Amino acid sequence: MRPIIPALAPLYGALTEPAYALLRFTAGAFLVPHGLWKLFGITGSQERMIAFFQAIGLEPAVPIMIAVGLVEVIGGVLIAIGFLTRPAALAATITTATAALYVHLPHGFYVDDDGVEFSALWTVVLLVIAIQGGRRWSVDRLVGREF
């Protein structure tokens, strides 16, 4: 495909990998505080999170909360640095898709009403990362292998 402004082609080519690395890093890093809340109560109340999981029928709440917290903390770090990127992003895609469909979709679309908007966006971003892998600016690339 030819760009409408051909002079911009080198700029687009030069920015593609850094832009993807920025997206991957940001998505991974933004998952971590959510996991810290679930695992250690650092950014919120664990008791409130357990009560929420129980209220929406996610039982047994404590092991599910720990599993999701591990995906968010460990998976978030792995996604951010681009190591074991695909399996980490796939695990995070599953947890965010579950939240989107099970928790947020019944409230409609808009995030203001606790709707699916934000969690669906997270799911799509993480799915793209799961498909793309670490790419050029990643530990996967430094190691020379990826999943």
PyMOL commands that set and color helices and strands:
alter all, ss='L'
color gray80, all
select helices_A, chain A and resi 6-40+46-55+61-81+85-107+111-113+117-132+139-143
alter helices_A, ss='H'
color red, helices_A
deselect
rebuild
show_as cartoon
